[in-house]
């Protein structure tokens, strides 16, 4: 009987983990940095651009180290233009969070302006 209950519980957990419910936004206030949680919020972040890459029509991707936290960034190709960052170059950008710009694990923040 206990075996059947354990299997039923495991099945229930598996089904709830694979559901179509919207994914909750992780706590964006880690390390004291209050990152945006939606498109209605825009903040300025400054730090070192540890990674920057132009991906053609896919836009530009980067990682900014700020306050001990690595922030994943994206901007569309037209807005990116000729912007380049050397590894660990100082950078300051305005960012927001948009649902349509989430492609993988973690959060990718959209650059709205280079400062």
VOVEX-689811 format. One line per field, with one value per residue (C-alpha): residue number from 1; x, y, z. Coordinates in steps of 0.05 Angstrom, whole numbers, plus 5000, padded with zeros to 4 digits. Each point is the difference from the previous one (the first is absolute). Layout:
BEGIN
pos = (NUM,...) .
xx = (X,...) .
yy = (Y,...) .
zz = (Z,...) .
This chain:
BEGIN
pos = (1,2,3,4,5,6,7,8,9,10,11,12,13,14,15,16,17,18,19,20,21,22,23,24,25,26,27,28,29,30,31,32,33,34,35,36,37,38,39,40,41,42,43,44,45,46,47,48,49,50,51,52,53,54,55,56,57,58,59,60,61,62,63,64,65,66,67,68,69,70,71,72,73,74,75,76,77,78,79,80,81,82,83,84,85,86,87,88,89,90,91,92,93,94,95,96,97,98,99,100,101,102,103,104,105,106,107,108,109,110,111,112,113,114,115) .
xx = (5000,5056,5034,4937,4992,5073,4991,4936,5036,5058,4953,4963,5066,5022,4936,5001,5072,4983,4937,4985,4997,5040,5070,5009,5050,5058,5018,5034,5026,5059,5065,4963,4989,4927,4993,4937,4944,4959,5000,4972,5066,5066,5064,5072,5053,5075,5058,5048,4977,5030,4973,4973,4983,4965,4957,4977,4924,4993,5028,5054,5009,5041,5013,5010,5031,4969,5000,5026,4942,5005,4943,4985,4984,4971,4984,4974,5048,4976,5006,5067,5031,5076,5002,5059,5028,5069,5000,4991,4990,4960,4928,4935,4933,4926,4963,4930,4971,4956,4965,5011,5076,5007,5033,5032,5013,5007,4979,5024,4991,4987,5046,4958,5058,5075,5026) .
yy = (5000,5049,4984,5019,5065,5018,4986,5042,5057,4996,5001,5060,5037,4983,5025,5065,5013,4991,5043,5059,5049,5063,4999,5043,5056,4982,5048,5058,5032,4954,5032,5065,5015,5013,4976,5014,4949,5025,5047,5056,5005,5027,5008,5020,4948,5013,4954,4959,4969,4931,4976,5034,4970,5024,4944,5032,5004,4967,5063,5009,4960,5016,4987,5058,4988,5049,4998,4928,4978,4978,5031,4970,5052,5004,5056,4994,5007,5068,5032,4965,5032,5004,4995,4958,4984,4971,4946,5031,5069,5049,5006,5034,4981,5010,4933,4972,4929,4975,4933,4994,5004,4939,4941,4956,4990,5062,5070,5041,5074,5045,5060,5062,5050,5002,5054) .
zz = (5000,5018,4935,4961,5039,4986,4926,4998,5035,4952,4940,5028,5010,4929,4969,5038,4980,4926,5001,4955,5058,4988,5028,5061,4997,5046,5056,4964,5064,5011,5024,5014,4926,4984,4928,4959,5004,4941,4940,5043,5038,4973,5041,4986,5015,4998,5006,4957,4934,5008,4934,4937,4933,4937,4971,4934,4993,5069,5034,5051,5064,5061,5073,5048,5068,5049,5076,4999,4955,4927,4959,4931,4947,4930,4950,4929,4942,4976,5070,5012,4939,5005,5076,5023,5068,5016,5052,5070,4971,5044,4977,5020,4968,5013,5003,5005,5004,4943,4997,4925,5008,5045,4964,5051,5074,5042,4980,4940,5008,4940,4991,4986,4997,5002,5049) .
